[in-house]
Amino acid sequence: MEEQFMPIDVVLSYNNGAETLRLPVPPTSYDLQTGMAHNTVSVHNLGEVLVMGKRQLNSITLESYFPIQDDGLCVYKDFPPPVTFVNTLNRWKESGKPLRLLITARGLSLNQVMVIESFSYGHRPGPLDVYFTLSLREYRIVTVQQAAPTPATTASSAAHSAGAARTSTKTPPKTYTVKKGDTGYLIAKRVYGEGSRWPEIRNKNGIKDDRKLQIGQVLKI
């Protein structure tokens, strides 16, 4: 008896699972690109030598389509229209935040934090399905450990830190005028110093589509 084909299942989650997208028609296959950052150096009287490096960031490209209706290849029913997938992925891409990619397949699975490097999409002749190519790269969360100050420097360091805190206090402006080349992430970065706070500005100004920002538009902060 032939083995029953088990389709790949692909889920993208964002903001610690607050939002999720499950591909109605997953790719029939995928390749996870992995590698090591090795280098070669030339040693006198020896020649070329390989210096082993650390693991490189993983990357993956997914290709499929968002169907306008169930065409018999969908892994679930009652999925959103193609425009919802497109708008959501574009918003995630421009948010400055990573997402989590979960792929489940027979004998193999992937669960990794990634960022969207590129997202292209468009129509082809026939039904109004939207075909897409989604490229993602691994995102590593880096934590910096600070050494504890020595007793001799504790007082001076504390005074220096307090002074720095006083001088770095900055009250954000009440408005911001959109300039050429601005994105939501860049605006929040300039105003608050954190690009991830763009949703606060977007909500205050009732912005539905980040791509419709106009040069000269005045935003409430």
Steps between C-alpha positions, in 0.01 A plus 500: 500500500634843413570744782248781524652835405530733798494866390731760648330730751633857529401746773639851557442659840567859604520693826537192721211322331254790517462473120540191285479415131468143376568449131193348332717346228846426645802459273542148366864519613750733663874528557644636825835660424759442774872561511815575697704821489838339427794709381831424336831666583841472341775379734867549415677178401171312524253651258125536529344392829132470591390681815172354620228750584160502666161415356352744249141621507252257348284618210202363312283595202136392475309507171128433463175693449210642698182351346188702441297187581554136592642328192547158654863561598429695817592343835213677678180689420364843594832674433524880455503659154839553329504872582497421873811284468677762288417794730590308815837381369587848377412645841711241678788560261502874570440474877864450594410193704583133438245224456498127559492247217359156573518230235369151563562216259533126520815422699623862494397825665629855539432749777713813467490874562551682170455832321353564156777596259280532192141436399390509137154417366274537199226354280531251216254427217197313628335518843570797725743301712804694622834327445782594735864448592589553867866509608589486870825507697566380853492760778726444799405665827819640651526576871793707624632418845650790692782446748429608858689824592784477750449667843755770416310613194141447619443852629656678203322272254165560669554875486599481136193287420270740680648793311468316171137417578426866568663621181344227283143569610315609190137602468365389162337774286120526483495469120719363224501595132554209260813536285609332177614144564323474837346172613302431813798330658734792421253757630462320834880460516550874455227603744534240775832336424315172451364397160276239663279781642361589156163332580446767771535779242293309244212454745505866610465611139256232382741372234372181336769452233861601578578520129268798457710739708525832314800734495406807705233311697495615864469220753393533862756353740 
